[in-house]
Amino acid sequence: MWQKPEQINMDSPVKAQKARVAVVPAAAPDGGYSWFILLSCFLVFGLTFGVTKAFGVFYVEIHRYFETTATETSWISSIAVAALHFGAPAASALSARYSHRSVVIMGGLISGVGVMFGAFARNMIELYLTVGLLNGFGYAMTWTPTVTMLGFYFEKRRPMANALASAGECALTFVLTPLFQLLIDSYSWRGAFLILGGLQLNLCVCGMLLRPLKATRDVTCAVKEEEEGLSLELLPKDDLEQSKPSCLEVEELRISEGSDHDPEEIPNSTVKVQDSNSRTRPELRTKILCHVDYTLITNARFMVYSTFGVFAALGFFTPSLFMVPYARSKGIEEYQAAALMSICAVFDVFGRVFFGWVANLRLVETVQQLTATVILQAAVLLLFPLASSFWELAASSAVYGLTYGATVAIHITVLAEVVGVKRLGSALGFYMLTRSVGSLLGPPIAGVFIDKMSDYGMGFIMSGVALIVSALFLLLLHQMNRRGQRSTAKKRMHADKMEQSARAKAKELDMT
């Protein structure tokens, strides 16, 4: 990779400066301490998305207390989920700059304080800012680094690890939904918020479990020189594109929590002397790439998958918000309505574990499996408004939970396959950023239909249509994968023919 350095005039005031070396961790161990990382991610899923899904219980009480419309009340959870997605790139960059552990701990503090402040809200605007924006940004700072770290620790068992970790969302939804109803009945929704805020502080404990991998080799990210307006650049221009992911990989997988490593000389590098007018641009570009890999926007497959995420987010978070209110509108008793979310969570766990195991078998391409589960989930949501009794709603909730779990179990795995694990941190940040559009607009759009039609069932129909549209982009991604595979196969065949031809010529020369 490195080329022989060019000769530099010894009389020049330029002095070769030692490069700061970041350390790339060892290969994913798929065992040992990996299970503690999995436990941390399990709890993070539960204390972020699990709480979000159980928020439907608070929805009913806040809707009554402030006498607002369905649209206005739905903005609380919508802003929280959107902030989680929108803050993901910032969380990814902060993790690369400092450490995954410190970012998660800070996120847990922000989330807990945000919910506690929400207990004293006097109007909906204050709830939007505390339980919505502040709490959601805390979620982003905990969820994104933890999921990224899980991808570093697991390789062979990554689909199964993602499925087990995401099951934390279901487990805590199952527990928290009836618990929230009990807390509301005992202490009102304000007292329940105070208790929930204290519970969210356990995210800090999850951050403490994130131990970096051990170092295996040193890699140089950049060399800079600040003598007499001159700068040094390690790589030639032709290798710049190849170096970008490596630079980002170094920063994202850094093993030291914010500590500096001893600099080392890099003997095999191409050094190019530039004047002061042209030095700012390469240095700025290198610094940005070390924290955020913006070159992902040129990856067509990644952009298609991100578009899928936008439409999928429109339908992902709406049903859980309106499931309890829909049941209450059908005359279902309070605790029975809350039990629907628990039933959904039980089958959600089974869906994540089972379909994560199926994905691990590699029987079909994961993008094909994801497409099938998204279509099934959409069909269930379109039929959901036909249910009216408790047992019909319970059956619908169970099937919805199964398909939801099957979808969530593998969508991060597909992302890793699209961009590669080395770029997963930044890709996850950008993916969550694009999904923030759908997660922000989904519940309010559904709320508009609900207010106009005076029927909570319209929220499920809107979600089902959005998921069908998202499945179309997965089909497009599958076709792009097939084209890429055919192109790669043709290149290999051509290379084999060239090699065979070269061998034949070599034999002819030997015979002559």
Secondary structure, DSSP 4 states (H G I P E B T S, - for coil): ---PPPP--TTSS--PPPBEEEEEEPPP-SSTTHHHHHHHHHHHHIIIIIHHHHTHHHHHHHHHHHT--HHHHHHHHHHHHHHHHHTHHHHHHHHHHS-HHHHHHHHHHHHHHHHHHHTT--SHHHHIIIIIIIHHHHHHHHHHHHHHHHHHH-STTHHHHHHHHHHHHHHHHHHHHHHHHHHHHHHHHHHHHHHHHHHHTHHHHHHHT-PPPPEEEEEEEE----BTTBEEESS-GGGHHHHHHHHHHHHHT--SSSPPPPPB---S---EEE-GGGSHHHHHHHHHHTT--GGGGG-HHHHHHHHHHHHHHHHHSHHHHHHHHHHHHTT--HHHHHHHHHHHHHHHHHHHHHHHHHHHHTSS-HHHHHHHHHHHHHHHHHHGGG--SHHHHHHHHHHHHHHHHHHHHHHHHHHHHHH-GGGHHHHHHHHHHHHHHHHHHHHHHHHHHHHHHT-THHHHHHHHHHHHHHHHHHHHHHHHHHHHHHHHHHHHHHHHHHHHHHHHHHHHHHH-
